[in-house]
Amino acid sequence: MGFSIASPSEEKNSSSVQEAIKSGFKTAVLYASVAAVPTLIGCRTIPWAKANLNHTAQALIISAAGISGFFITADKSILKSARGNTIGKHDK
C-alpha cells in the first residue's frame, strides 16, 4: 500500500470486497460443479458431442460456467455494498 493510511471508510470497502470475493468463489465452485456433470455425461453418451467436443472444449465449458458465476456474484455483492453506502450518505 505504500505510505498512505486508509481511512475507516476505505477499510470498510476493503472488507466488502473481500466478502464479495469469498461469495464469488463459493458460487464459482458451485456453478462449475453443476456444469461439469451434464457436460461430462453428455460428451460420453451423445454421439455429436463425443465426436466434436474434445477435452479442451469440455474444460472450457466447465470453466466458463465457473468464471461467469464468480463475476456475476462478486459484481452483485459490490454493487449492493456501493448502493447501501450511497443511500446512507444521501439520507442524512
N, C-alpha and C positions, 0 to 999 in steps of 0.2 A: 504494500500500500504506500510505501514511501514515507514522507514526513507529515502527511496530512492526518488529522484526527477526525474520526467520523462523528457526526452529530447524532443525538439519540434517534432522530427520525431516519437517518441513514442506516443505523444499526437495526432498527425495526424493519426496514425494507429488505435488508440483507437476510434477516430470518425468514421473511415471507418468500424470498427467492429460494432459500434452502428448502422450505416446505414444499414449494412448487416442484422443485427438482425431485424430492422424495416421492411425492404423489405421482409425478410423471413417470418415474422409473417403475413404480409398482404397476401402473397402468400399462406401460410398455411390456413388462413381463407377462401380464395377463393377456394382452392382445396378441402377442407373439405365440403364446401357448395355444390360444383359441384358434389362431390362423394355421398353426402347424399341423393340427390333427386332420382337417379336411384336405389340406394341401398334400400331405404325405400319403394319405389313404387314396385320394383321387389320382395321384401320379402312379400308384401301384395297380389301380383297378380300371381306370378309364383308358381305353386304347389311344385316343388322341393325345391325352396328357402324357401317357407313357412314351409315346413316340416323339413328342415335341418339347417337353419340359425336362431339361437335364437338371443335375444337382444344383448348378448355379442359379437357374431360374427358380427353383424351389426355395433356395436360400433367400433370393431377392424378394419373393412374395412374402415370406415369413418376416423378414427384417423390415420390409415396407410397412407392414401392419404394426410392428412394434414401434418404429420410428414415428409414424403418424399418431399413434396413441400417446407417446411421450409428449410430442409438441402440442397436441390439442389440449391435453390435460394441464401441462405446465402453463400454457398461454391463458387458459381459463382461470387458473389459480392466481396468476399475476394480475390479470385484468380485474378479478374480483377484489383483490387487495388494493389495487390502484383506485377502483371505483369507491371503495369504502373510505380511503384516505381523502378523496376529492369531496365526497358528500359530507364527511365530517368537517372539513375546512369551510365549506360554504354555508353550513347550518349555523355557525357561530355568529 
